[in-house]
Amino acid sequence: MTLAGYTDSELELDLRWWSATNYLTVAQIYLQDNVLLREPLSVEHIKPRLLGHWGTSPGLSMIYTLLNRRIRETDSKWLYITGPGHGGPALVAATYLEGTYSEIYPHVSPDAHGVRALCRQFSTPGGIPSHVSVQTPGSIHEGGELGYALIHAAGAAFDSPDLVVACVVGDGEAETGPLAGSWKIPAFLNPARDGAVLPILHLNGAKIASPTVFGRTSDNDIAAFLSGQGWDPVFVEGDDPHEVFPAMAQALSNAHDKIVEIQTRAREGNPTGDKWPAIVMRTPKGWTGPHEVDGKLIEGTHWSHQVPLSGVRESPEHLALLEEWLRSYKPDDLFDKSGALIDDLADLAPKGELRMGATPYANGGRSLVPLKIPPLESYALDIEAPGALAYETTKVLGELMRDIYRDNSDENHGGSFRLFSPDETSSNRLQAVFEQTDRCWQLPTNENDDNLSPEGRVMEVLSEHLCQGWLEGYLLTGRHGLFATYEAFAMVSVSMLVQHTKWLQHAAELPWREPVASLNVLLTSTCWRNDHNGFSHQGPGLIDAVIPLAPGVVRVWLPPDSNTLLSVADHCFRSRDHVNVLVVDKQKHPQYLTLEQAHKHAEAGASIWEWAGTEGETNDADPEHPDIVLAAAGDVPTEEILAAAHLLREWVPWLRVRVVNVVDLMVLLPQDEHPHGLPESKFLDLFTAETDVVFAFHGYPRAIHQQLHGRTRADRFHVRGFIEQGTTTTAFDMVVQNKMSRYHLVLEALRRTRRVPERSQELAEFCRSQLQRHTEYVTTHFEDMPEIREWKWS
């Protein structure tokens, strides 16, 4: 009898299942034929390109094997997240052996034909990637970029009270900034309503070319670090599978028992206050692979990270070593004559949806319930005339989300919606949510804290990585939410957004992946109104980062006012499989559209604001040929364009001026490049075919030029936007410094108009003098000129 009631026969069965997983891992990396070694291995059986990662795979497979046993013993629900994502062949092999892979991909059948298909598809054209990817059953975590495993695990656990997330953290991944920050899960995970995360820090000592920090750190120091983060770690170490397997089985059993105890006590109203369990596992890198090659130590070193035997097509000695390695797993004792896994090993997999490859938690669309969204009329601003009211634009969104929290709660756990923000909910004028729920906090509180409680479900932590990653894990397991952050610092986690977009792009090609709620990112405290913080806080770069990405996924919205924001947010919360970037400032801005008008505007994506132009007011109106088109995308650009239109109306009222507002940036693309792209005829209805367009844009001007490529005479669009000029200054000085002020726009319009109106020179001189006067005024009085501060559309 071994530890935890683990009998010798059970141990041998698990070791054989592990051998089958290891065998298929190696076979996927190397073999294109003779995949079960039913004949001697030859060069013709080897793939022409050897791609994949062996080093981390045996450890990942061991954990999978033992989790299967724990699931069978307890009928518990587990999700398996692997930070060492390049252990992809191990996870593919495990899900194949448990039967999930063949159910999803019938051509990879549970026989010799299927094993051949499994191997031939790995890291080959038309096949699957070498890392854990969207194609891998049971995965919600892309393995291509390291650092996010624990973050996604926490997001999956929030509001999933029956779920345990086993999260393997590689010691290379542990060196990344996001992973270092993500150990703080215990400060936010509520055992009374959430699931659990079981971190397994896998220390095999090496990265691709050098040692790892944790791999060379003592157990005492690692234990101290993890304990300080809120974990109670135990260590499992060794290189003899007959010793490591029972020790790891015991560690997993104890950890799961402890999790159940913590949760049970909390749900009975008697929390234990105990730290969550964690496991630190030290095993050799490349375990059970070639020990030495050409006199060089491989097993246990960084040389086993990828392909330990790289010369098998050229070197007979390497080919012989590969065959010896493969046959060490005794494939004839693992697979029957048909190539199927033998029955006593197949029986080791859990049944149905308890299999980790088949868990519905990894296919969140299967359990996704549409969000209950209250009628928008309750939050809409009453607009009597365009521009007459100034209001903090994002405030209405906080009120809407307050009631979304209310209407989507659940007695058994917290609900299906969460707001994630880096300590900026109130700063971003979304504080109405605190009328319904608090900030989530599991650590001690005191009388000076605001809206802080264990039951709170607003997730604030000063890390964009954690906020976005938590939301990603939350969405991919079937819930809804929004990530709100200062615009400039969304760039901190931009690569996460890129990776999530890639995930959704490929998921859309997989019929078995059900659509999930969209990733909604609110960018506020924007570049134009971070005048109080200064240049470091002024950067609209996320727009540029996302617009080249998958057109089937990415949407960029620039609502000019509160009612349009409500309409766009309602659409985004209802949408599926998109990344919605909403850019709108939190400060007071003029409000223009009624809710009904906002709905029509948002649905169209771009509209002519007839009330702002003069086309219908001139004696020689020509609807097809205005003299100049003024266009805007974004709240501050909209105000400046309207102010420019107002100046033109006052000084040259006979000039035919058209004003166009763009709320959906993607409508500018040609129709064949984006689903939201306008047909050319509708594009010309807005912008004409010949008239020059002065375009005020929220972000970098090049983004608009990029969108307009391919449109009729794109050269007639003259874009003003953020040009990396900024400091701690006034709001209007920001647009002046970036040459997007109303005066700059008027001067540009006068240069580009189809006909030169009377008084144009006089108006130009006025604009130049106003710019000079502005500079002198702000440097003397430290505020904008009265005519700027007090200006309203009329």
Salt bridges, closest charged atoms under 4 A:
GLU10 OE2 - ARG69 NH1 3.64
GLU12 OE2 - HIS242 NE2 3.12
ASP14 OD2 - ARG69 NE 2.69
ASP33 OD1 - ARG116 NE 3.32
GLU39 OE1 - HIS45 NE2 3.70
GLU73 OE1 - ARG70 NH1 3.84
GLU103 OE1 - ARG355 NH2 2.94
GLU142 OE2 - HIS131 ND1 2.62
ASP159 OD2 - ARG418 NE 2.91
ASP159 OD2 - ARG457 NH2 3.12
GLU175 OE1 - LYS207 NZ 3.38
ASP194 OD1 - ARG193 NE 3.20
ASP194 OD1 - ARG418 NH2 3.20
ASP219 OD1 - ARG282 NE 3.01
GLU237 OE2 - ARG282 NE 3.09
ASP240 OD1 - HIS242 ND1 3.72
ASP257 OD1 - ARG70 NH2 2.62
GLU261 OE1 - LYS258 NZ 3.98
ASP274 OD2 - LYS258 NZ 2.54
ASP294 OD2 - HIS318 NE2 2.95
GLU299 OE1 - HIS291 ND1 3.05
GLU323 OE2 - ARG327 NE 2.95
ASP332 OD1 - ARG38 NE 3.86
ASP344 OD2 - ARG16 NH1 3.40
GLU353 OE2 - ARG366 NH2 2.37
GLU392 OE2 - ARG429 NE 2.94
ASP403 OD1 - ARG402 NE 2.91
ASP403 OD1 - ARG406 NH1 3.40
ASP407 OD1 - ARG406 NE 2.66
GLU435 OE1 - ARG402 NH1 2.94
GLU460 OE1 - ARG439 NE 2.61
GLU472 OE1 - HIS152 NE2 2.65
GLU487 OE2 - HIS698 NE2 2.60
ASP531 OD2 - ARG529 NE 3.27
ASP544 OD2 - ARG702 NE 3.32
ASP570 OD2 - ARG574 NE 3.03
ASP585 OD2 - HIS589 NE2 2.79
GLU596 OE2 - LYS600 NZ 3.74
GLU615 OE1 - ARG658 NE 2.80
GLU617 OE1 - ARG649 NH1 2.60
ASP620 OD2 - ARG656 NH1 3.51
ASP620 OD2 - ARG755 NH1 3.45
ASP622 OD2 - HIS625 ND1 3.11
ASP627 OD1 - ARG656 NH2 3.27
ASP627 OD2 - ARG755 NE 2.83
GLU640 OE2 - ARG742 NH2 2.89
GLU650 OE2 - HIS646 ND1 3.86
ASP664 OD2 - HIS676 ND1 2.62
GLU680 OE1 - ARG711 NH1 2.74
GLU690 OE1 - ARG754 NH1 3.67
ASP692 OD2 - HIS718 NE2 2.70
ASP715 OD2 - ARG713 NH2 3.39
ASP733 OD1 - HIS774 NE2 2.71
GLU748 OE1 - ARG720 NH2 2.61
GLU748 OE1 - ARG751 NH2 2.65
GLU748 OE2 - ARG752 NE 2.68
GLU762 OE1 - ARG759 NE 3.38
GLU765 OE2 - ARG768 NH2 2.92
GLU783 OE2 - ARG789 NH1 3.49
GLU787 OE2 - ARG773 NH1 2.15
